[in-house]
Amino acid sequence: MPHIIDADAFYTYLTGELGKPYHYGSEGPDQFDCSGLVQFVYRHFTTYLPRTAHEQQAFCTPVTQPLLGDLVFYGRPAHHVGIYIDKGVMIDAPDVGQPVKYDNVGSATSYGRVPDVIINGGVVTNPKVDTQEFGKLTDVLSSVTSFLAALMNPATWLRIAEVGLGIVLLAVGTAKLTNAVPVANKIAKVVK
């Protein structure tokens, strides 16, 4: 007999894990890796899944049209897994330095449905967020992350220093050409 899980309860519990840090090999409750998050959420609803992404892929029934709660796999055998929400958006624990978050499904290898589980029709009857907006948000966050990574790169700061020095040299050269240096010296004497 299938185990029935209320879609709203599943969604609420899953989104309650957002923001928790990624840590390889962790199964919760305070930090997760990708398959640990899946295992933790389903265990809350008394459904026990294998531990790793590739074991979870082998355990699930393949589906082509994912619904809320279906697993999103990357690779064959899978090296990453997330939990499908709706409209091409999932929640996953992506990698080191990235917390549990909404993510675009992108180029998933396959989808799987947990055997003997029905998530109340597979849709949230009272959605609390617009998943498309979170898809847009993840694009923005990805851009911000790339920008911050560039700022952490010493080559970026070297280039900024080169540009700054170029501006200073250009200003000094322009001042000499326009005879602005003697005028500036006269103004400085008057100000004293």
N, C-alpha and C positions, 0 to 999 in steps of 0.2 A: 504494500500500500504506500503511495507516495506521501512524502512529508510536505505539508503545505505551509508556506511562510508568507506572511502579510507583506506586500510590496512596500507599503509605507514604513513599516517597522524595519524592514531590511535596509531600505534607503537611509532612514534616519540613523541606524546603527553604523552603517558604512561611512556616511559623511561625518560621523562623530570621530573618526580616526584621521580626518584631514589635518595636515600640519605636523603630524608626528614624524620624527626623523627616521631616515633610512639607516639601517645598520645590517650589513650582511650577516645572515644566519639568525636574525632575530624574528621571533614569533609573537611579539607583543608582550604586555599591553602598552608599553611606552615607546617602542621603536620596532620597525619591521624591515624585512626585505620583501621582495614582491610576492613570493609564494607564501611567506609567513603571514602577510596581510590577508591573503585569500583564506588560508587555513583558519586564522583567528576569527574572521567575520563569520564564516560558515559554522565554526565550532560553537559560536554564541547561539546559533539556531539548531544546536544538537545534530549537526551534519559534519562528519569527519572526512577530511580529504587527505590524500598523501601529502608529503612535505614539500617536494621540489616542483618547479614549473613543468619539467618534462614528465614527472610522475602524474601530475594533475592533468596534463594533456592526454596521457594514455588512459586515465581513469574516466574522463568526461566523454559524453556522447557528442560527436561532431554535429554542428549546426551551421547553416549558411546565413540565416537571418537572426542575429542575436537579439535577446531581450534583456531586461534588467536582471542582473545577477549572473548572466552567462560569463564565462571566462574568455579573455582575449589573449591569444598566444602569439609569441614571436619566435620563429625558428622551428625546425623539426629535426631533432627533438627540441622542445621549447627551452629557451634560455631566459625568457621573461614572460610575466603574466600580469594581467590587470582584471578588474571587474567592470563589465559593461554597464553603463547607465542608460543612455538613450542618444539618438541623433549623432552617432560617431564619437561619443565622449565616454571615457572610462575613468575610474579611480585606480591609481596604482602607487606603489612605492618604487619610483623609477631608478634611482642610483644614489651613490654617495653624494652628499651635499644638497640633495633635493628631498624635501619632505613628501609625505603622502599627499597627493594632489589630484585635481582633475587633469586629464590629459586627453589629447586627441588620439583616436585609435590609429590613424595613419595607415601604414601598410602592414596590418596584422597578417600573420601566416594562416591562422585558423581561429575558430570560435568553438567553445565546448560548453555543453550544458551538464550540470552536476546531475548524475543519475538519481532517480527517485525523489527529486525535489521539484516542487511547483511553487514559483513565486507569484502567487495570486494573480495570474494572468500575465505576469512579466512586465507590468507597467506600474508606475507610481500614480495612484489615483488622485493624490493631492501634492503635486510637485512643489518643492519649496525653493527651487532655483530654476533658472532658464539655462539648460545645459549648453545651448548654442552660445550664450553670453560667456560661459566659462571656457568654451572652446576658443573664443576670441581673447579672453583674458590669458589663457595659457600661451597664445601667440605673443601677446605683449610681454608676458613674464619671460618668455624665451628670449625676446629681443633685449630686455633689460639685463638678463643673465649674461648674454653675449657681450653687451656693453661693459658690464662690471668686470668680466673676464679680461677684456681688452685693457681696462684700466689697471688691472693687476699685472699686466705684462710689462716688464722693464723696457722693452723696445718701444712701447707706446710713449712712455715718459721721455725716452731719449728723443723721439721724434718731436714731442711737444717742446722740449728744451731747444732743439735745433730751430724750430719755427720761431720761438721767442727770441733767440739770439739773432736770427735773421731780421726780425722786426726792429730790434734795438739798433743793429748795424745800419739798417735802412734809415732809421730816424736820425742817427748821428751823421750819416752821409748826406742826408737831405739838409740837415742843419748847417753843415759846412758849406754846401753849395749855395744856400740862400743867405749866408752870412748871419744866421740866426744865433750862433754861439756868442759873438760879441754883444749882440743886443741882450741876450739872456744874462750875460755877465753884468751889464750896466743895470739891468732891472734888479738883479740880486744885490748890487751895491746900494741901490736906492732903498730897497726893502730893509736892509740892515739898519 
